[in-house]
């Protein structure tokens, strides 16, 4: 069931969303890149009327919205919204039209009453068949998780839209209408269970927009890409000014996302081997890896840095309170594992993996020599250490290459009151004075952080802690009310201004749930 608020009526491939207002009327909006839904309304104040009275919505399902009086709303195509019924009238701000048979309410060109006629029974039957087919492909999960898993599977379907002519899974139709870089890797992890070809396509789209220097852009959207600061929307500039300390960014800076490409590719390959795809992406990933060390290591010490807050994916983390360029421990951990996954891909293609393995080993050794202080991995901003505590300092577990005493110390930190609770893991330590349970990357729980830690714990030989973190994560999402962008770790509910219907939350919940 849809609530027409957090879960709007929409469809796979459609940019149209139907939501309910407090007065019971409906709004039809169009999902656009970097545009608030409130600013993209197509039709407002919609009611279905019969006998002089508004017909209430009885229920909203993935394939239709049912009104009293036998009227139903459905999609006759991605851009075509229809009302099917008899002896009723559609009324909205600025217009009205009779519902006799099947009324085209919104078409590709906008509000279009009196447009092409459709066979109502055929439209409803086709919509029902589409959704039955989609849910039939949902990965199997335990009964206790099925309700939330069905919501997650629905979320992945409705977040699929066409961008630059290709089917792309966007983070959310509530403002995130583009193919975001690391979101796509997380999305692909869930899609591999039912549609590995579509999973591969998400990665292929990104790599097809790779720059000649090796950078993989932050976002692919309707109008181009976001690959440097000159591509940023104006609204982001104000947001950065609010959250980033130090001198403002004045020069042109590349913008990307954490290097998890090979990790995601290998997960897809493990589920559905495709040597041809490995051969296709091998060189682009190798160029991306080289970009980080040749173009994103300004001090030349062999450890890459994030040159822009958005490249970390942690837009408002207190790491950035100290300046716009930082080296938290997660980045080089991701790069070390990417070396190892490049080795796996090389071996699968009949190439020598040894050079990649050697680079992975050398990078971890360098991290230990220069960033391990005997207690934790430190975060540098502008060359100096910062005292903020985030789970990024635990991410070297992701490499699976740490000496046992170091890994044990990180796991002890994870399980300490700083990071462990009923709903771990906060994005700023519970005991850090900057912890805020509702402020995006300054305290809430994000599923991608937990997922990466679970993956790293397993690789580092701490399966029991990985299993417990997985169970607590699944329980939080199951009981938390929805599939949010992030959760308040104290209440387990939607945090702050977290968006709803969030793609990677749906994807990673599903992937963790399928393991049960």
N, C-alpha and C positions, 0 to 999 in steps of 0.2 A: 504494500500500500504506500502511496505517496501522500505527503502532507501538504504539498503545494507551497511550502515555505522553504524548509531546508532541502526538500526533495521535490523539485518542480516537475511538471509534465513536460517532457521533451523526448527526443528520439535519437537513436544512433544516426550520425551524419547531419543532424539538424542544428541550426543556430538559434532556433526559436525555443523559448521557455515560457511556460504558462505558470504564473504564481498567483496566490490568493492575497488580497488586501484585507485589512482588519474589518472592513465593512462587508466582506463576503463577495465583493466583485473580483474579477480576474484581470490580470495584466498580461499581455503578450509582449515579450521583449526579445531583442536579438543579441546574442553573445558576440562581442567584438573584442579585439586585442586592446588591452589597457583602457577599457571603457567600463565604467560602472553600469550595472544593469539598469539603475534608475535613470541613467542618461541615454538609454538605448531602447526605450519603450516604443513599440510599434502600435499598440492598441491598449487603451486603459478603460477602466470602469465597465468591463464586459459583464453582462448578465444575460441569462436565457430566461425569457418571460413567456408565460402562457396564462390566458385568462386574466390578464392584468396583474399577475403576481410573479415574482422572481422564483424560478425553480432552483432549489438548493442542489449543491453537489452531494451526491450520495456516497461516492467513493472515487478515488483516483488510482488507477492501475497503470503499470508500465505501458499498456497498449491503448488505453482510453480513459477519458474522464466521463463518468456517468452522472447525469442529472436526473432529478425526478421527472416524470412525464415521458420517459423513454428516449430522451435526447442524449446523444453521446458525442464527445469530441475525440478526434483521432488525427493522425498524420496520414495524408494521402501521398506524401513524398517528403523528402527532407525539409523543403521550404514551403510546404502546403499544409495548412491546418484547416480542418473541416468540422462542421457540426452536422450530425446526422439525426434526423427525426422528423416529426410531423406536428403541425398545428402549434408551432412555437415561433418565437421571434428572438433574434440576437440584437441586443441594445448595448451600445458603448458610447463613450464620449465622442460626439461628433457624427454619429451614424446609427443606423438600424437596418436590419434586413430580415425577411421571413426565413424560417427554417422549414422548408418543405422538401423532403427528400434528403439532399446532401448539399449544404451551403458551403462554398469555399469562403472561408473567413479571412485567411491571410495566405497570399501566394508569394512566389519568388519576388514580385515587385512591391510587396507590402500589403496593406489592407486591400482586399479584393472581393468584396461581396458581389455576387452576380458573375463571378469568374467562371472558369470551366466547371461543368457539372461532373460529379463522380457518382458511382454506384455505391451507396452507403454500406450495404451489406458486404460488398466486395472489399471496400476499404477496411472495415472492421475485421473481416476475416483475415486479410493480409497482415494487418497489424498484429493480430493475435498469433498468427503463424510465425512472424518474425521473432517475437519475444519467446514463444515456446521453444523455438530452435536455439535461441541464445542461452536460455536457462538450461536446456538439455546438455549443453556443453560445459556447464559450470563444474569445476573440480570438486571431487567428493570431500566433504568435511564432516566432523562429528555433529550429531544432532544438536548438541548444546550451542554450537556455533552457526548453525545453518541460517537462522534468520538474519544475522548480521552479514553472513557470507553472501546471501542472496542480494542484500542491499549493496554489498561491495561489487558483486558481479554486474548488477544493474548500473552502478556508477561507472564502471569501466566502459560499458556499452555506450551510455549517453554522453560520455566525454570524448567519444570519437567524432571528429569533424574533418572536413577537407581543408587542408592548408596547402596553398600553392599546388593544387591538383592531386594531393596525396593524402590518404587516410592517416590522420595523426591523432594520438591520444593526448588530450590537453589536461593540465592539472585540474581545472575546474571551469565550468561555463560561467561561474561567478567571478569574472575579471581576469582569469588566467587563460586566455584563449590564444595559445601558441604552443609550439613544441619546445618545452624547456629541456635543457641538456640532461642533467642528472635525473630529473623526473622521468624522462623517457627510459632510462636504464631500469629504474624501479618498476615502471609500468610493464616493461618487456618481461620482467621476471615472473609476473602473474600471467601475462598473455601466453607465455611459452607452454603452459599447461593445456591450453585448448586451441590456440592458434599460433603456433611457432612462426609461421610465415609473417603474420602481422607483427609479432614481437621483433623479428629481424628487420622489418620495414621501419620500425621506430628508430633503430640505430642507423640504418642505411640513410634515412632522411638527414640525420645530423651530419654524418660523414660526407654526404653529397654536398654539404655546404661548408666543408672544411676549407679554411683559407690556405693559400699556397705555402705560408710559413709553418703550417701544421696546426694552428689554433682551431679548435672546434667551437663554434659560436655558442653563446649562452642560450639564445632563443632563435627559433625559426618561426616567423609569423607571416600574416597575410601580405605584409608590405615589404618583406625582406628578412634581414637578420639583425640580431643584437650581438655584435662582436667587439664593440669598443664603446668608450664613453660618449662619443658623438652620436651613437645610436639610441641612447637612453631617452625614454619618454620624459617630458617636462615634469610630470608628477614625481618621478623617481629622484630628480635633482633636489626637490624640496625635502623628500624623505631622507636622502643621504645627508643633507645639511643638518638635519635634526639629530641623526644618530651617530655620525662619524666625527671623532675628535681630531685634533691636530689641524694642520693646514688643509684647506679644501683642495680637491683634485682639480688642477688647472690644465695639465697636459692631457693629450689623448692617451688613454690607457686601455689595453685589451681587456675584454670581459668574457669569461668562460664559466665553467663549473668544474667541480672536482673530477679528477681523472679516473672514472670507474668503467670506462668503455670495455676494456678487455675482460674485466670481472663479469660484466653482464653478458657479454658475448659467450663466455665460457659456460655460464649457467644455462643459457639457451642450448648450447651445443651438448651439454650433458643430458639434457632432456630430449633433444631432437637433433642428433648429429647431422651436420651439413658441411662437409669439407669445402664445398664451393663457396659458401658464405665466409668461412674462415679465410680462404684464400683472398676473397674480395676485400676483407677488412684488415688484413694483417699489416700491409704497408701503411694505410692511413693511421692505424693506431700507433704504429712505430713512429710515424712523423709527429703525431700528437705528443707522444712521450718525450721526444727530442725537444719539442717546443718548450715544454716546462723548464728544461734545464738550460736551453740556449736563450730563451726570451723572458723567463720568469724567475731568474736567479740573479737579481741585480748586483749582489755583492760577490758573486762568483765563488761562493764557498761550497758549491756542490749540493746545497739543500734549497729546493725551490720555495718560492714565496707566493702568496696571493697578492697581486698588485692592485686589487680592487675588492671591496667587501662582497660584491655580488659574485665574484669568482669563487668564494668559499661556500656560497649558498646560505650563509648565516648572516642575513642582511643587517640585523640590528644587535648582534651579539656584543656584549661589553668588551670583547676583544678589540672592537673597532672604536671604543671610546678613546683609545690612545693614539689613533692615527689610521690612515686609509690603506696602509701596507703592512701585512703581518705574515708571520710564519708560525701558525699553530701546528702541533704535532701530527694532525690528521693528514695533511697534504702529502708529506713524504712517505707516510705509511701507505696511502693509496698508490703512490707511484712505485713503491717497492713491490706491492702485490701485482701491479700492472706489469712490471718486469717479469714476475713469475708466470702470470697468465699469458704473456707474449711467448714465454718459453713453452707453455702447454700448447699454444696454437702452432708454434714452430714445429714441435714434435709431431703433432697431428698431421702437419703438411709435409713431413719427411725431412724437415730442416733440423739443424743442430740447436737444441735449446740451451746448451751450456753457456754461451755468452750472456743470454738473458738472466740465467740463474746467478751468474757471477755478479752482474750488476745489481740484482736484488740483494744479494748478500752484502755487497759493498755499501749500498745505500743504508741498509739497516745498521751496519757497523758504524757508519758516519753519524747516524742519528744517535746511537748510543754514546759515541765518543764526544759529541758536541752538544747534545740536547738533554741527556739524562743526567740529573743532578744527584742521583743516589736515592731520591724519593719519588720523583715524577719527571715526566718529560715537560720541558718548559716551553712557553709561548713567547716568541719575540715580536715586538712591534718597533719598527725603526731601529733595530739593532739592540734594543734593550728588553730585558725580561719584564713581563707584566704579571701581576699577582692574581688575576681573575682565574677562578677554577671552573672549568667546563669539561664535559666528557671528551672533548677533543684530545685531552692529555691521556686518555685511555685508548685512543684509536691505534697506537702502534701494535696493539693486540691483533689488529686486522692483518698484519704481515704474516703471522704464524711463524716468525723467525726470531723472536726474542729469546734470550737465555731464560731458563726456567725461573731463576730468582727474580728477574725483572718482571716477567709475566705474572708471577705470583703476587708481587707487590702491587701491580696494577689491578689485579682482581680483588685484592684486599681493599684497595681504595674504592673500587666500584661497589663493594659490599659494605662499605662503611656508611655511617649516617649522612655523610656528605652527598652521596649519590643514590643510596638504596632506601627504599621505602615501600609502602604498599603498591605504589605505582612508579617504579623507576623508569627512565633515568632522566632527571631534570637537566635542561640544557645549561643551567648554571647551578652550581652546587647549592644544596639546601642551606648550608651554613655560610654562604658567601653573602656579604651585605648587599650585593647587587641582584640577588635572587628576587624575581617577580613572577609569580605563578601564572600570570595572565599575559605577559608581554613577549610574545613571539619567541625569539631565540634567547630570551633572558630568564628562562625558568621552565616554561612548559615542556611537556614530553612530546617528542616528535617520533613517529614510527620509523623513519629512516635511520635515525641515530640508534634506536634500539636494535633494529635489524642488522645494521653493520656491526654493532657490538656482539650480537648473538653469533654472527658469522665468524668474527674474529676470535671469540671465546672458544668456539669449536675448533678452529684451526690451531689455537694455542694450547689445546689439551685440557680445557676447562669445560667439559661437556655438561657437568651438573649445574654450574652457574648459568650456562647458556640455556639449559632447559628451564630453569626457574625464571629467568628473565623472559623467556618466550611465554611461559604460562601466565605471568603477571601482565605481560603486554596484551595477550589475547583477552584476558579477563577485563582489562581496562576498556578495550574497544567494545567487547560484547556488552558491557554494562553501562557504557558511557553515553548512550543516547544517539550516536550517529558516527559518521565517518568524517571526522573533522581534520582540518589542517594540523592542529595541535591541541593537546589536552592540558588542563590544569592538573598538576600532579597531586595536589592536596584534596581535590574534590572528585577527580576522575571525569569531569564534565568538560564541555566545550570551553576553551580558554579565550578570554578577551575577544578580539576581533577575528578569530580563526574562521576561515571560509568553510563551507560545507561541501559535501560531495567531492572530497579531495582525492585525486587520482592515486597518488602513491600510498596514501593511507589505506585505500581500498585494495590496492595491489599487494602490499606487503602483509596486510592482515590475511588476505586469501592465501598467500604463499606459506605463511606460518601455520595457518589453519589446516592446510592440506597435509602437513606432516603428522597430524594426530592419528 
